[in-house]
Amino acid sequence: MLAKRIIPCLDVKGGRVVKGTHFLDLRDAGDPVELAQRYNEDGADELVFLDIIASSEGRGTLQSLVRAVATELDIPFTVGGGIRTVEDVRDILRSGADKTSLNTAAVEHPERIAEAAEVFGSQCVVVAIDAKRRYEEREDRITVETPGGPCWFEAHTYGGRRPTGLDALAWAEEAEGLGAGELLVTSMDRDGTKSGYDNLLYAALSERVRVPIIASGGAGEPRHFLEAFTEGRADAALAASVFHYGNYPVHVVKRFLSERGVSVRI
């Protein structure tokens, strides 16, 4: 059995790590280089760096900051935000990233997934999906039964600012078919709430794709990570504020999981 991965996330705006709720009300969480060093030492399996306003500002990723963070790491490093072309992917990988994350560009130009996978390999191509529940049952959407009634999940772009009308589950299948090696799926409904991951979303995804799924949005305590792996069947769990503000360090979460039979790298 492959070990489950614990992945801190650096949401970066203006050169600082920020965190909000439902992608809004952002507050400062620290220096990205200092946080990267902390997580590298604390046993994180990977690190994700997302330049969350690059796409909405129509610019590329902050490569100098990516390079500074990369120098602190000896764990896999994924970078996203403002990556639009194969050349952008190449630049980010040369800046020290091991993988790149595509969201807005992938939705607007799905062929970018295939192009990047062909040049660099699927292992370097992560497709990020920001998904929000829509409580309506439609024949042209994949619906999931929830305690609140049937819903489907709508994919959003531009840092969660723009609804696309795309069914997130169907889009995940398409992205896999185009060459995505991994899916980073954030529940916008749970983001920053510390109420737990949207495990109905991840369980539904796990039935439809074979590539690894990274669950994101809602972690507030170690139990939530356990539920993401058991109920959600995710392969990895990403979190931000629960780590940034020292609530539960990475090694504490891993020890909790290991004591309950979850395979993790200690």
C-alpha positions, 0 to 999 in steps of 0.5 A: 500500500502506498503511503498517504501524503501530508502536504502543506500549501502556501497560498501566496499573494504579494510575496506573502502567504495568506489564508482565508475562508471560502477563498475570501477574507485573506489574512497574512500567515507568514513568509513563504521561505520561512514556512517552507523551511519549517515544513521541510524539517517537520516531515511534510511529504511535499509542498504546494506553492500557489500564486493565487492571483497570478491568473486574475492579474494576467501575469506569470508566477513569481519565479524569484520567490519560487526559486527562494522556496525551492532552495529550502526543500528536499521534498517534492515541490509543486507550483501553480498560478499563472502557468499558461503555456508549455514554456511557463511549465519549463520555466517553473521546473527550471526554477526548482519545482518538481511538478506544476499545477494548472487550473485556469489555463487547463479549463480554457485550453485543455490541450495544454495538459496534453502538451505539457504531459508530452514534453515533461511527462504526466508526473509533472502535470497536476490539474487543480480543480476548485469545486463548489456544490450546486444543489440541483439535480440535472440530467447533464451533470453528475449528481451526488446524494448529500444530507442537503439533497442532490448536488453537482460540483461546479469547477471555478477558475481565476482563484475561485472567482469565476464559475465555469459551468463545468461539472468538476467530476466530468472535468476530472475524467477529461483531465486524466484522459488528457494526461494529468498525472494527479488531481488537486481538488479543493472544496470551495465550500469547506475552504478555511472552515476547519470543519473537515474535508468534503469527503463525498466529493473525493469518494465520487472522484475516486470512483471515476479516476485512477490518478492520485487525488489530493484532497484540499479544503477544510482541515481543522484537526487530525481526525479530518485527515483520517476521514479524508483517507478512509471516507474520501479515499484520497491519496493525499491531504493538503492543508494550510491554516491548520499548519500555518498557525501551529494548531497541529504540526505535520508530525503530530498529524502523522503520528495520529494517522500512524497510530490508527493504521494509516500508512504514512512516512514518519 
